[in-house]
Amino acid sequence: MKQTTWNAVNAPFSRRALFGGAIGTAVFALTACNSGSTAPVDLSTVNIMAPFLGTDAPLPGGELQGKVEAATGKTLNINWTPNSSYEDKTNITLAGDDLPHVMVIQGKSPGFVKNAQAGAFWDLTDKLKDYPNLVTTLPQVQLNASINNKVYGIFRGRTPMRTAVILRKDWLDRLGLEVPTTTEELYEVAKAFTVGDPNGDGKGGTTGIMIPKWPGSIGSNSPYDVVEEWFGAGNRWSERNGSLVPSFETDEFLEANKYVKKMVDEKLINADFATADSTKWNDAFFNGKAGIIIDVDSRVAALITLFKQANPDDFENKVTFTGNLTGPDGKLYAHPTDGYSGFLAIPKSSVRTEADLKAVLEFLNAMNSKDVAVLLNNGIEGVNFTVTDGRAILVETETAESKKVTEDVKSFSQLGTSVKGDEFYKVQQSTEYEQKVYDERLVVMAENLKSAVYNPAAPYVSETYVAKGAQLDNIIADARIKYLAGQIDEQGLKDAIKLWGTSGGDQIKEETNKLWQENQ
């Protein structure tokens, strides 16, 4: 359930960002520029740097951009950069002397953290209250996105509760099983899917749970992280006896991984879980080789679409789902994300005065209006979508104009923040069945959110973690996989946890707890 939300405490950094020479240079360049002229700048045109996710970047004279400009009263000069190379471009830009007025920052990378703490970006902590559309209704998410409780950017909100257990409904029906609600029931269903004949063909060869090689380390919303939280280990960090401890130092962490290892040993989880291609995660489920996926709830729709494409007349009984599962202690510890994916930050070297900052914040306030939220996330009503019963319906007959607007939305949505929740239209699903499933997903996720266990250390940035957190995280991530694969025993896993501590982890704990205590 990987989500692209880098955090200096609860997620690993790429080696390129961590060790790249741009970081130190960037801090010097940005702070040096900030010491220059404080003359007002012309903000009739707002310069923005943002990633684009479509095939091609939106054109400056595009119809969608024109609508956004009309709604905000500003001309937009957007430097669109491919998402795949955006991190590199960010570091290069931070090291230069030509920064935009508004910059999409994709997370708490070391470079951004160092620059923000050095005073290179505006501290918005006490300023957003003056702009109605920038006052969040999601204070926990804003706290998660902060750096030691200071707000250096307007977070880009993402649905915090997304965890789902997805199952082959036809397999459950054939074997007379119910959707699991607890971790023990999940084990029983996984076992039945493996040793039974869920396909009804007498051939066997099925596996209960499909897990791919995870592209992130610990705390990256992997199925392992989710199960650990279900067992009560916490969400990357956990409060124990008045202190914060990493989740992997808890007894529940060990119990959760014993549970997963038991399923690995009994072949209830695919044997190649450490190497399976994550881009082919759906294949085993769709092809009748595995019956359970632990991921985000949006995968439910993706899987239904696969079955629908294969057989439009028989796709409604293939997929079902539930949310988080109750753990061994009978309690529900629901696993949320941090609820954001980076933020819009304002460099001081290009926005030099309080008056300039006010102008930029007024622009961003306009960008966060409901009308602009619709433009950024749906497009142009009457061109690429219409509205019926409060839902957006994509036009049936596409034109070159509607296709271009829809394509541009993929990129312009990166400028939306949704700090007050989603204020754009939900998309009408193409069939009554798919709409029913979609509505059920919303209900389940909303209910699970009531039991969400957030990472209590998410706002806090340990200097030691910035310096060496990625290497330390890999100690735990590698040991966890080796333990599950039977390459090391429980003592080997415990030894890796001790190595994390003596290699710098104990310093991270001390720094994190100090920051946490100071902000209580």
Summary of the structure (lengths in Angstrom):
residues: 520
radius of gyration: 23.9
end to end distance: 30.5
largest distance: 78.4
contacts: 1772
relative contact order: 0.18
helix: 46%
strand: 16%
